[in-house]
Amino acid sequence: MTTAIPVDYPICLRLEGRRVLLVGGGAIAEGRALALLEAGARLQLVAPSVTEVLAKLAGEGRLDWVSRAYEDGDTRGHTLVLTATDDASVNQRIVTEARARGLWVNTADEPELCDFTLPSVERRGPITVAVSTAGQAPALARHLRRALASHIAPHHVLLARLSGWLRRQLPRGPRRQQLLKRLAEGDLGVLLARGEQARAFARLRTELKHWKSSGEPT
C-alpha cells in the first residue's frame, strides 16, 4: 500500500531584507546560506562550529553567526526558519517552536518536518529553473534541473530583461500583453536567437512607434 505524497504549491519568495534563521553549520547549511544570501535575506546562523565558507561570510559581515547550539527562543523575530543539523531531537524542537510562532520551517532531509521544500535551482540572469520532487528524490531533481537549464540560451536572458524593461515602461492592458507575447514567441525572439540584435531592436523600435502613433498593436 502506497503512502500519498503531499502536493506542493510552488512559489518564489521575495526575501530581500527579511530576517531568516538557519540552524546548522555543515555543508548542507552552507548551501542553504549561500542561496539565502543571494536572495538578499538578513541571515542569522546558529551553530557551535561552521564551514570555512560560512566563517568567512560571517567575518565579512554578510551573515550573523551565533556561535553556540540552538536555544529555545531563537526563532523569535524571523520570517522563515531552516534547520540543517544531524540531531533529530534538535530539529524537532526547532520545528515545534517555529510552528507555534506561525513561522514556516524547512528541515533538511526530513520532508515530514517541512512546511515547504527547497527545489533544485539553476539561475540564468532573471530566469530561474526550479525542479521539485516534494523532497522525495533530490538527486533526480538536480539531474532534471541541469537538463532543463541546458536549454536556456543567452538570448532568453536578454528577452527576459527586455520584457521586464517594457513592463516598466508601458501601461498595463491587453496591448502590452500582446507585445510581450510577440517578444517571447514571435519574430523578435527569433532574431535575437540568431544573434541579429540590430534587426531585433530595429523591429522593436518600429513596434513602439506604432504603439504611440496609432494606439493599436502591429
C-alpha positions in Angstrom: 0.0 0.0 0.0 1.5 3.3 -1.1 1.5 6.5 1.0 0.1 9.6 -0.6 2.8 12.3 -1.2 1.6 15.8 -0.4 1.3 18.1 -3.4 3.5 21.2 -3.1 2.3 24.7 -4.1 5.2 26.2 -5.9 6.1 29.9 -5.1 9.1 32.1 -5.4 9.7 34.1 -2.1 11.0 37.7 -2.0 13.4 37.6 0.9 15.2 40.9 0.3 15.8 42.5 3.8 13.8 39.8 5.7 15.2 38.0 8.7 15.8 34.3 8.2 17.1 31.8 10.8 19.4 28.9 9.8 20.4 26.4 12.4 23.4 24.2 11.5 26.9 24.9 10.2 27.9 22.0 7.9 27.9 21.5 4.1 24.1 21.5 3.7 23.8 24.6 5.8 26.5 26.3 3.7 24.4 25.6 0.5 21.3 26.9 2.2 23.1 30.0 3.4 24.6 30.9 0.0 21.1 30.7 -1.6 19.5 32.8 1.1 22.2 35.5 0.8 21.8 35.5 -2.9 18.1 36.3 -2.4 19.1 39.2 -0.1 17.9 37.7 3.2 19.2 39.0 6.5 20.6 35.7 7.7 21.2 34.7 11.3 23.2 31.4 11.6 23.2 29.4 14.9 25.8 26.7 15.2 28.7 25.8 17.5 31.0 25.4 14.5 30.7 26.2 10.8 32.5 25.5 7.5 35.3 27.8 6.3 33.0 29.4 3.8 30.4 30.2 6.4 33.1 31.6 8.8 34.4 33.8 6.0 30.9 35.1 5.3 30.4 35.9 9.0 33.8 37.6 9.1 32.7 39.8 6.2 29.5 40.7 8.0 27.3 39.1 5.4 25.6 37.0 8.0 25.2 37.0 11.8 26.8 33.9 13.3 25.8 32.9 16.8 28.5 30.5 17.9 26.5 28.1 20.1 23.9 25.4 19.9 20.3 26.2 19.3 18.3 27.5 22.2 14.6 27.9 22.8 13.5 31.3 21.6 16.0 31.6 18.7 13.2 31.6 16.2 11.7 34.8 17.6 11.7 37.8 15.2 12.4 35.8 12.0 10.3 35.4 8.9 11.5 32.0 7.9 13.3 29.1 9.6 15.6 26.5 8.2 17.4 23.8 10.0 20.3 21.6 8.8 21.5 19.7 11.9 22.3 16.0 12.4 20.3 15.9 15.7 16.7 14.7 15.2 15.7 16.0 18.6 17.0 19.4 18.0 15.3 19.5 14.6 12.0 18.6 16.2 12.4 21.3 18.9 13.0 23.9 16.2 10.1 22.8 14.1 7.8 22.8 17.2 8.8 26.3 18.2 8.7 27.7 14.7 5.2 26.4 14.1 4.0 27.6 17.4 5.0 31.1 16.3 3.3 30.7 13.0 6.6 30.5 11.1 7.3 28.4 8.1 10.1 25.9 8.6 12.3 23.6 6.4 14.3 20.7 7.9 17.0 19.2 5.6 16.4 15.6 4.6 13.3 15.3 6.7 10.2 16.0 4.4 7.8 15.2 7.2 9.2 18.1 9.2 8.9 20.6 6.4 6.3 23.3 5.8 8.0 23.9 2.5 10.5 22.1 0.4 13.5 23.6 -1.5 13.7 22.7 -5.2 16.9 22.2 -7.2 17.6 25.6 -8.7 19.5 27.0 -11.6 19.7 30.7 -12.5 20.4 32.5 -15.7 20.0 36.2 -15.0 16.4 36.8 -14.1 15.4 33.3 -15.3 15.1 30.6 -12.6 14.6 27.0 -13.3 13.4 25.0 -10.2 12.6 21.3 -10.1 11.0 19.8 -7.0 10.2 16.2 -6.2 8.4 17.1 -2.9 11.6 16.2 -1.0 11.4 12.6 -2.3 14.3 12.5 -4.8 16.8 15.4 -4.6 19.3 13.7 -6.8 16.7 13.3 -9.6 15.6 16.9 -9.1 19.3 18.0 -9.7 19.6 15.8 -12.8 16.4 17.2 -14.3 17.2 20.8 -13.4 20.6 20.5 -15.2 18.9 19.0 -18.3 16.2 21.8 -18.4 18.7 24.6 -17.7 20.8 23.5 -20.7 18.0 24.8 -23.0 18.3 28.4 -21.7 20.4 30.3 -24.2 21.8 33.8 -23.8 19.1 35.3 -25.9 16.5 34.0 -23.5 18.2 36.0 -20.7 18.1 39.1 -22.9 14.5 38.5 -23.7 13.6 38.3 -20.0 15.4 41.6 -19.2 13.9 43.3 -22.2 10.5 42.1 -21.3 11.0 43.5 -17.7 12.0 46.9 -19.1 9.0 47.0 -21.3 6.7 46.1 -18.4 8.0 49.1 -16.5 7.7 51.5 -19.5 4.3 50.6 -20.9 0.9 50.8 -19.4 -0.9 47.6 -18.3 -3.5 46.1 -20.6 -4.1 43.6 -23.4 -1.9 45.6 -25.9 1.1 45.3 -23.6 0.3 41.7 -23.1 0.2 41.1 -26.9 3.5 42.9 -27.4 5.3 40.9 -24.7 3.9 37.7 -26.2 5.3 38.6 -29.6 8.6 39.4 -28.0 8.8 35.9 -26.4 7.3 33.8 -29.2 7.5 35.8 -32.4 10.0 37.3 -34.8 11.8 39.4 -32.2 12.8 36.3 -30.3 13.8 34.5 -33.4 16.0 37.4 -34.5 17.7 37.5 -31.1 18.2 33.8 -31.2 20.0 34.2 -34.5 22.3 36.9 -32.9 20.7 39.6 -35.1 20.3 42.1 -32.3 20.4 45.2 -34.5 17.5 43.9 -36.6 15.6 42.8 -33.5 15.9 46.2 -31.8 15.0 48.0 -35.0 11.9 45.9 -35.2 11.1 46.7 -31.6 11.5 50.4 -32.2 9.1 50.2 -35.0 6.6 48.4 -32.8 6.9 51.0 -30.1 6.5 53.9 -32.6 3.3 52.3 -34.0 2.1 51.8 -30.4 2.4 55.5 -29.7 1.1 56.8 -33.0 -1.9 54.5 -33.7 -2.8 53.1 -30.3 -3.1 49.7 -31.9 -0.6 46.8 -31.8 1.1 45.8 -35.0 
